[in-house]
Amino acid sequence: MTRKQYAAWGSADQAEQHYLVEPRHLAGGGDIRHVAEFLRASGWRDRSVTGGPLAFDSSDQQVRVVYDPISQPGGWQIQGQATATEPGWQASFTRQTPVEIVAGFTDALTRERSAHAPNPWAPLQQQGWETERSQHFTALSPDRNAWLQFHQTGPGQAHWWAGARTEHGRTWDALFSSTTPMHLIEHFSTALADPQPVMRPRGHIPPSKWIRTTSVSVRPSEIGAWQQARITAARATTWGRSWAASRTRKPAAVRPHATAAGSRARR
């Protein structure tokens, strides 16, 4: 997001009605800039075309994130290229997946991988999700309206599936190939299980009696400041990583004749 856009957000700084929505898995899609601007601030290249889907490539061009609001089923499509040590992988989120949950996955794409062994089930169990082991291993939210499942139908036929539903039916789905790096799914499950409510503006609350809302008055400048803080953090992390990388680079070798020439010049 540009500085002009932020200025526009705060130009009419009158308090507006918003709602804190919980559980977050039923809060609806939200503002896609929550994901897109973080990627841009993290140094990802914006490959979007005017009038077309949003598209971002990682700096090493190994991962592409696309958001398509038009085609069916639409939503987020993420693809990781195969490397010398890891196979290719894919992930997708339908349009009504809350952006805060999508960001749990996409933010992790911009960070260094932790040294600890990932466990996608641990964040869910810590928040009271129930686990069921049958043909497929499944974790269910306390309200039993969201899930994460490792779905395996046969050798080489497996994927991760997550989603949520209201009394009106399924609201969103997320699919991950079996080769999706496990630490990314752990970050996704952490965001999925987070008990903190998320904010939505008036008129953007899904119609469901299973949702709890708290009305709050928020100024556009406050929303802009929160967005800016998230973007600033992404830029700082990216800058820090670049600085550390430059410090570890070996200096270019000095040619012997150049050293000799320098010595003669100082005499």
Secondary structure, DSSP 8 states (H G I E B T S, - for coil): --HHHHHHHTSS---EEEEEEESGGGS----THHHHHHHHHTT-EE---TTS-EEEE-TTSSEEEEEESSSSS-EEEEEE---SSS--EEEEE-TTS-HHHHHHHHHHHTS---SS---THHHHHHTT-EEEESSSEEEE-TTSSEEEEEEEEETTEEEEEEEEEETTEEEEEEEEETTS-HHHHHHHHHHHH--S-EEEETT-----TT-EEEEEEE-HHHHHHHHHHHHHHHHHHHHHHHHHHHHHS------HHHHHHHHHHH-
